[in-house]
Amino acid sequence: MDLEREYLLQNYARYPLVLARGKGCYAYDLEGRRYLDFITGIGVNALGHAHPRIVKVIREQAGLLIHSSNLYYHQYQGPLADRLSAMSGLARAFFGNTGTEAMEGALKMVHAHGRAVSPEKYEVIALENSFHGRTLGALSITGQPKYRQDFEPLVPGVRFIPVNDLESLGAAFSDRTAGIVLEMIQGEGGIYPLTQQFVAKARELADRFNALLVADEIQCGVGRTGTYFAYQRTNHVTLPDVMVTAKPLACGIPLGVIMANERAAAAIKPGMHGSTFGGGPLACRVALEFCDILDELLPQIQRVGGYFHLQLNELARKHSFVKEVRGFGLMIGVDLHIPGKQLVLDAMAEGLLINCTHDTVLRFLPPYIVTEREVDVAVKILAKLFSKVK
Ligand SMILES: Cc1ncc(COP(=O)(O)O)c(C=O)c1O
């Protein structure tokens, strides 16, 4: 901790905890104290810690080939693209390393798509309260001033509209619109799902104005809500043109991806985009293993997610300082009338890891292997803490 204070950029506000290892749903600190991990590295450790099948493929692949660059083929990028295409309904993949990098690539796709029509077609519609990453392009479409203000001017041509506001959505589109970017469930912004109507209207307008609809599934995607992607959550699937995802995809090995239909993918021609590390053999092989395991876990995510929601709603009814429980599957926010930071620290002291986003929203992103048993442990801790709130 002292060395970090002396030698790191002071951009993070870390909790006073040093994690040393993990097993299943639990993480352990240096003293061997155990914590039920319901934040999973902000939705990354989707299979918990040290999942035997993930550990096995990492060990095997590390001894064979970790990195090859995109100068050459390797055995796993093609099969993973095929797999993700079947899961998402989108034809083509580009692999990078992080969420924000995937978003940068998607924005380049949107700009190139617009530019191919007209130099005036470069506007992007984004939502207030959104979060799309920390690089300059992704910040440009992030609708929260606190993340943007120190770095302006950013990429021009972005129009922000309120979440789920059909009128503003209609008014924002024009022939200058090259794309619209939506988190199907806003994560960092406090777990706010978009309505079916809003997404359907965005699809209709994107088609009418020849703009690309981009879904940011970096936090809500790849199984988190109990379907492969959050846009598949209901029977009325609104397919985006482009979808970006990252966090859980390779269970902690950095991997991000842009999935695009043929129309959107056509905007990126040879030489227009690339990555040195993106889609390496280690990350892709782990992601393929993860996809196999995910198929087995989807019903469990739905079941346990439903159970967790019920338990939290029960708790909410007993405490007037709880405003609302929001989210789907294993992506849940408990919105409070009071700041949540102290509750996060108190939960940690009781052996439960969660975090707080947007000051008042307790955020839960448990691992997909979670069962009712761990949910009961978490809810018991929360009940104890909630009963002490003055
Ligand atoms: C919806 C969304 N988009 C983009 C990002 C940025 O991802 P990364 O931190 O991997 O760059 C995040 C990260 O929290 C996110 O939740």
The ligand as a MOL file (V3000), in Angstrom:
LIG
                    3D

  0  0  0     0  0            999 V3000
M  V30 BEGIN CTAB
M  V30 COUNTS 16 16 0 0 0
M  V30 BEGIN ATOM
M  V30 1 C -20.9570 -0.4060 -20.0860 0
M  V30 2 C -19.4700 -0.2440 -20.0580 0
M  V30 3 N -18.8260 0.1680 -21.1550 0
M  V30 4 C -17.4870 0.3030 -21.1710 0
M  V30 5 C -16.7170 0.0310 -20.0630 0
M  V30 6 C -15.2190 0.1800 -20.1250 0
M  V30 7 O -14.6130 -1.0690 -20.0530 0
M  V30 8 P -13.0580 -1.2160 -19.6560 0
M  V30 9 O -12.9210 -0.7450 -18.2420 0
M  V30 10 O -12.7580 -2.6770 -19.8400 0
M  V30 11 O -12.3000 -0.3560 -20.6030 0
M  V30 12 C -17.3440 -0.3900 -18.8950 0
M  V30 13 C -16.5530 -0.6360 -17.6750 0
M  V30 14 O -17.0480 -0.6130 -16.5610 0
M  V30 15 C -18.7570 -0.5310 -18.8840 0
M  V30 16 O -19.4130 -0.9350 -17.7820 0
M  V30 END ATOM
M  V30 BEGIN BOND
M  V30 1 1 1 2
M  V30 2 1 2 3
M  V30 3 2 2 15
M  V30 4 2 3 4
M  V30 5 1 4 5
M  V30 6 1 5 6
M  V30 7 2 5 12
M  V30 8 1 6 7
M  V30 9 1 7 8
M  V30 10 2 8 9
M  V30 11 1 8 10
M  V30 12 1 8 11
M  V30 13 1 12 13
M  V30 14 1 12 15
M  V30 15 2 13 14
M  V30 16 1 15 16
M  V30 END BOND
M  V30 END CTAB
M  END
